[in-house]
């Protein structure tokens, strides 16, 4: 489980990220199945990045902390 290796205060942020990624994969899959689109991982990645920034702007502080901490290298 990915949560085990993470400090307890980051669990909520990871859960938010898991929900966000799964939701965007589901929507992308539906576009492929119902609209005949092609699989495009780059588009999916950009969509997840954009949506995560919107979630953070909308108040998902735990997700914001998780994303910020993943950008800062360990000393």
C-alpha positions in Angstrom: 0.0 0.0 0.0 1.4 3.4 -1.0 0.1 5.0 2.2 2.4 3.0 4.5 5.6 4.8 3.4 4.0 8.3 3.8 3.9 10.4 6.9 0.4 10.3 8.4 -0.3 14.0 7.7 0.0 13.3 3.9 -2.5 10.5 3.7 -5.4 12.8 2.9 -3.4 14.4 0.1 -2.5 11.0 -1.4 -6.2 9.9 -1.2 -7.2 13.1 -3.0 -4.6 12.4 -5.7 -5.7 8.8 -6.1 -9.3 9.9 -6.5 -8.4 12.7 -9.0 -6.2 10.4 -11.2 -8.8 7.6 -11.2 -11.5 10.1 -12.2 -9.5 11.5 -15.0 -8.6 8.0 -16.3 -12.3 7.1 -16.2 -13.3 10.2 -18.2 -10.5 9.6 -20.7 -11.6 6.0 -21.1 -15.2 7.1 -21.7 -14.0 9.5 -24.4 -12.2 6.7 -26.1 -15.1 4.2 -25.8 -18.0 6.6 -26.6 -16.5 9.2 -28.8 -13.9 7.1 -30.7 -10.9 9.1 -29.4 -7.4 7.6 -29.3 -5.5 6.8 -26.1 -3.3 9.8 -25.4 -1.2 9.6 -22.2 0.2 13.1 -22.7 -3.3 14.6 -22.8 -4.3 12.6 -19.7 -1.1 13.8 -17.9 -1.8 17.4 -18.7 -5.4 17.1 -17.7 -4.4 15.6 -14.3 -1.9 18.4 -13.8 -4.5 21.0 -14.7 -7.2 19.5 -12.5 -4.9 19.1 -9.5 -4.0 22.8 -9.7 -7.7 23.6 -9.8 -8.4 21.3 -6.8 -5.5 23.1 -4.9 -6.9 26.5 -5.9 -10.3 25.3 -4.7 -9.0 24.5 -1.2 -7.6 21.0 -1.3 -4.8 21.9 1.1 -3.7 18.4 1.8 -3.2 17.7 -1.9 -1.4 21.0 -2.3 1.0 20.1 0.5 1.6 16.6 -1.0 2.4 18.1 -4.4 4.6 20.8 -3.1 6.6 18.3 -0.9 7.1 16.1 -4.0 8.8 19.0 -5.8 11.2 19.8 -3.0 14.3 17.6 -3.0 15.2 15.8 0.2 18.3 17.3 1.8 
